[in-house]
Amino acid sequence: MRCKRIGAGAALAAGALAVTGLAFAPAALAVTPQTATISADCGTFGSGEATLTATQDGTAATLTVKSSAITAPIALGEDSISSTLTLVKSGGGTVDFTATKNPAMAAGAPVEVGPLDGTVASGDSLEAFGGSLKMTVFGITITCTATGPQSPGPFVFD
């Protein structure tokens, strides 16, 4: 009988520790909004609407850029575009998101780059307007800029 009481007591203690651990576990962080659209101008390479999608895991954040208005001038292999997306902080300064990540694209296909990796702080409010997206393909750099503020508004990181 004594073994059963010790076993039950140990189980209760373990359960209490598990609940306490959950109470002190960090809350999941999120960026708001998760997607935003901009009107982008990439010079001779095209212009039009682009969608930015953001994720956050602690201080690590990623952004993906997709645009059906801006197309690949030639067929491009997977992970062949070196990209840097620079976003403007509301309090001043910028944050860069960089990577050489993209899906394979046929000539004329919508452009997609990312996920691009960056570091954010809690409370950062980042906007594409005033920043740029630089993509380097076969040694040629293509620079795209937003022609107005992103919609529905800046990315705010928890």
Phi, psi and chi 1 to 4 in degrees:
 res  aa     phi    psi   chi1   chi2   chi3   chi4
   1 MET       -  -37.8 -170.2   68.4  146.3      -
   2 ARG   -63.7  -36.7 -176.6  176.3  175.2  143.9
   3 CYS   -63.7  -37.7  -71.5      -      -      -
   4 LYS   -66.0  -39.3  -73.0 -176.1 -177.4  179.9
   5 ARG   -67.2  -39.7  -84.8 -170.1 -109.1  157.5
   6 ILE   -66.0  -42.8  -69.0  172.9      -      -
   7 GLY   -63.1  -42.4      -      -      -      -
   8 ALA   -66.4  -40.6      -      -      -      -
   9 GLY   -63.5  -41.8      -      -      -      -
  10 ALA   -64.9  -40.1      -      -      -      -
  11 ALA   -64.5  -41.9      -      -      -      -
  12 LEU   -64.5  -41.5  -75.5  172.4      -      -
  13 ALA   -63.3  -43.2      -      -      -      -
  14 ALA   -63.5  -40.6      -      -      -      -
  15 GLY   -63.4  -41.4      -      -      -      -
  16 ALA   -64.5  -40.7      -      -      -      -
  17 LEU   -63.6  -39.7  -75.6  173.0      -      -
  18 ALA   -63.8  -43.9      -      -      -      -
  19 VAL   -64.7  -41.4  169.2      -      -      -
  20 THR   -61.9  -41.8  -58.6      -      -      -
  21 GLY   -61.2  -39.4      -      -      -      -
  22 LEU   -66.4  -37.1  -73.2  174.2      -      -
  23 ALA   -65.1  -33.2      -      -      -      -
  24 PHE   -98.7    1.2  -69.8  107.5      -      -
  25 ALA   -67.2  143.8      -      -      -      -
  26 PRO   -66.2  143.9   19.9  -26.7      -      -
  27 ALA   -70.9  150.5      -      -      -      -
  28 ALA   -65.4  134.7      -      -      -      -
  29 LEU   -91.9  148.9  -60.5  176.5      -      -
  30 ALA  -143.7  153.3      -      -      -      -
  31 VAL  -106.0  143.1   56.7      -      -      -
  32 THR  -130.4  130.8  -53.9      -      -      -
  33 PRO   -72.3  166.9   30.5  -34.6      -      -
  34 GLN   -83.6  -25.7  -68.6 -179.4  -31.3      -
  35 THR  -132.6  148.7   61.2      -      -      -
  36 ALA  -146.4  156.5      -      -      -      -
  37 THR  -118.1  150.2   56.9      -      -      -
  38 ILE  -136.4  160.3   59.7  168.8      -      -
  39 SER   -99.4  122.2 -179.5      -      -      -
  40 ALA  -117.4  147.1      -      -      -      -
  41 ASP  -120.0  118.4 -179.2    2.2      -      -
  42 CYS  -112.3   28.3  -60.5      -      -      -
  43 GLY    63.7 -133.7      -      -      -      -
  44 THR   -69.1   -9.2   58.9      -      -      -
  45 PHE   -89.8   -3.5  -65.8   96.3      -      -
  46 GLY   125.1  171.0      -      -      -      -
  47 SER  -155.0  158.6   61.7      -      -      -
  48 GLY   148.0 -165.7      -      -      -      -
  49 GLU   -77.6  141.5 -169.2  170.5  -81.1      -
  50 ALA  -133.2  148.7      -      -      -      -
  51 THR  -110.9  130.6  -58.7      -      -      -
  52 LEU  -109.1  130.7  -73.3   72.5      -      -
  53 THR  -119.9  126.8  -55.9      -      -      -
  54 ALA  -115.5  146.3      -      -      -      -
  55 THR  -133.9  160.6   63.6      -      -      -
  56 GLN  -143.5  139.5  178.8 -176.2    7.6      -
  57 ASP  -139.9   92.7 -176.0    8.1      -      -
  58 GLY    69.8 -126.4      -      -      -      -
  59 THR   -90.1   -5.9   60.0      -      -      -
  60 ALA   -87.8  133.2      -      -      -      -
  61 ALA  -136.2  153.4      -      -      -      -
  62 THR  -131.1  150.9   62.6      -      -      -
  63 LEU  -133.8  139.4  -83.5  145.7      -      -
  64 THR  -118.9  138.5  -58.6      -      -      -
  65 VAL  -118.8  128.0 -178.5      -      -      -
  66 LYS  -131.5  140.4  -64.1  179.5 -175.8  179.5
  67 SER  -149.8  124.4  176.4      -      -      -
  68 SER   -86.0  -14.1   57.2      -      -      -
  69 ALA   -81.5  -25.1      -      -      -      -
  70 ILE  -108.3  122.2  -56.8  162.1      -      -
  71 THR  -117.9  158.1   58.6      -      -      -
  72 ALA   -68.8  127.2      -      -      -      -
  73 PRO   -70.6  -27.6   21.9  -28.2      -      -
  74 ILE  -142.1  168.6   58.5  172.6      -      -
  75 ALA   -64.0  135.0      -      -      -      -
  76 LEU  -126.2  136.1  -60.2  168.9      -      -
  77 GLY   -76.6  163.5      -      -      -      -
  78 GLU   -59.9  139.4 -178.9  177.9    4.5      -
  79 ASP    54.3   43.5  -61.1  -23.5      -      -
  80 SER  -111.0   -1.8   61.7      -      -      -
  81 ILE  -110.7  119.9  -57.3  172.7      -      -
  82 SER   -88.8  119.7  176.8      -      -      -
  83 SER  -125.4  144.8  -56.9      -      -      -
  84 THR  -133.4  118.5  -60.9      -      -      -
  85 LEU  -103.8  120.0  174.3   64.6      -      -
  86 THR  -106.3  121.1  -59.1      -      -      -
  87 LEU  -110.4  150.3  -62.1 -179.1      -      -
  88 VAL   -95.4  131.5  177.5      -      -      -
  89 LYS   -80.3  142.2  -75.1  177.1  134.7 -178.8
  90 SER   -63.5  -30.8   64.6      -      -      -
  91 GLY   -90.5    5.8      -      -      -      -
  92 GLY   109.7  148.7      -      -      -      -
  93 GLY    92.9 -178.4      -      -      -      -
  94 THR  -138.4  163.9   59.8      -      -      -
  95 VAL  -130.4  129.5  176.4      -      -      -
  96 ASP   -99.2  139.0  -71.8  -20.6      -      -
  97 PHE  -118.4  119.9  -65.9   83.2      -      -
  98 THR  -131.6  153.0   60.4      -      -      -
  99 ALA   178.4  166.0      -      -      -      -
 100 THR  -116.2   73.4  -56.8      -      -      -
 101 LYS  -134.9  127.5  -64.8 -179.8 -175.6  174.3
 102 ASN  -165.4  153.6   61.7  -83.9      -      -
 103 PRO   -76.7  163.7   27.2  -32.9      -      -
 104 ALA   -63.9  142.2      -      -      -      -
 105 MET  -135.3  135.4  -67.8  175.2 -102.4      -
 106 ALA   -79.7  158.9      -      -      -      -
 107 ALA   -57.0  131.8      -      -      -      -
 108 GLY    86.7   -4.0      -      -      -      -
 109 ALA   -76.3  153.0      -      -      -      -
 110 PRO   -58.2  142.2  -20.6   30.7      -      -
 111 VAL   -80.3  136.5  167.2      -      -      -
 112 GLU  -142.4  128.0  177.5  179.7  -13.8      -
 113 VAL  -130.3  145.7  -65.9      -      -      -
 114 GLY   118.0  175.7      -      -      -      -
 115 PRO   -72.4  137.9   22.3  -27.9      -      -
 116 LEU   -99.5  133.2  -52.3  175.7      -      -
 117 ASP   -95.5  139.6  -57.9  -43.7      -      -
 118 GLY  -150.5  172.6      -      -      -      -
 119 THR  -118.4  132.3  -57.9      -      -      -
 120 VAL  -126.3  162.7  -64.2      -      -      -
 121 ALA  -114.6  155.5      -      -      -      -
 122 SER   -57.9  130.4 -179.6      -      -      -
 123 GLY    91.7   -7.2      -      -      -      -
 124 ASP   -58.5  134.3  -84.7   -5.5      -      -
 125 SER  -118.8  112.4  177.6      -      -      -
 126 LEU  -118.8  137.8  -55.8  177.9      -      -
 127 GLU  -129.4  139.8  165.1   71.8   57.4      -
 128 ALA   -75.5  -31.5      -      -      -      -
 129 PHE   -66.0  123.2 -173.2   52.5      -      -
 130 GLY   100.4  -12.8      -      -      -      -
 131 GLY  -103.3 -158.1      -      -      -      -
 132 SER  -160.1  163.6   66.3      -      -      -
 133 LEU  -119.9  118.0  171.6   63.2      -      -
 134 LYS  -110.7  123.4  -68.2 -176.3 -179.0 -178.2
 135 MET  -119.3  128.8  -60.0  174.5  -74.8      -
 136 THR  -111.9  120.6  -57.5      -      -      -
 137 VAL  -127.4  121.2 -175.6      -      -      -
 138 PHE    50.4   39.1  -56.8  121.8      -      -
 139 GLY    82.7   -2.8      -      -      -      -
 140 ILE  -100.6  125.8  -60.7  168.6      -      -
 141 THR   -97.5  128.2  -60.0      -      -      -
 142 ILE  -110.9  125.2  -57.7  160.9      -      -
 143 THR  -112.5  126.6  -58.6      -      -      -
 144 CYS  -115.4  141.1  -59.3      -      -      -
 145 THR  -130.0  148.8   56.5      -      -      -
 146 ALA   -76.0  137.9      -      -      -      -
 147 THR   -92.8    0.5   58.1      -      -      -
 148 GLY  -170.7  174.5      -      -      -      -
 149 PRO   -60.7  151.2  -20.8   31.5      -      -
 150 GLN   -75.3  154.7   65.9 -169.6   44.6      -
 151 SER  -121.5  131.1  177.8      -      -      -
 152 PRO   -87.2   -4.3   30.5  -32.8      -      -
 153 GLY   161.2 -177.2      -      -      -      -
 154 PRO   -65.3  158.1   16.5  -22.2      -      -
 155 PHE   -77.4  128.2  -66.7  113.9      -      -
 156 VAL  -115.0  123.4  178.9      -      -      -
 157 PHE  -100.6  138.5  -65.3   86.8      -      -
 158 ASP   -78.1      -  -76.7  -16.6      -      -
